[in-house]
Amino acid sequence: MKTLKFALIAAFISLALVGYSTDNKTNTSLTLKISVKKALEERGLVRQMYIQLDESFLNSESTRYYFARVTFRDRLYVIYGTHEDWVSFFLMDNHLPLGVKSATGNENRIIN
């Protein structure tokens, strides 16, 4: 009888532990909304912007702000700025490492 009680208690405890062992993480990604000027302060983010963005989104008609989505370090950045901000971003020196393709499909062949 003692063995049966011990087996039932062990089964109950193991069943309770199995119930608590599920991963209850929420799959939410952090989304940050920042300006182009603030985004320029982070070197890694600027690099990802050059890789993921194409300047063709500036051709769309917009009254005030243009928005772009960039994924960097498991976060989604919604970057906004005026037409002048984005033009100055795309005109600044954008040397990517050798062999890295940008959103336009051009591979950088400049050796730093």
Beta strands, then each sheet from edge to edge (+ up, - down):
strand 1: 30-35
strand 2: 66-72
strand 3: 75-81
sheet 1: 1+ 3+ 2-
end
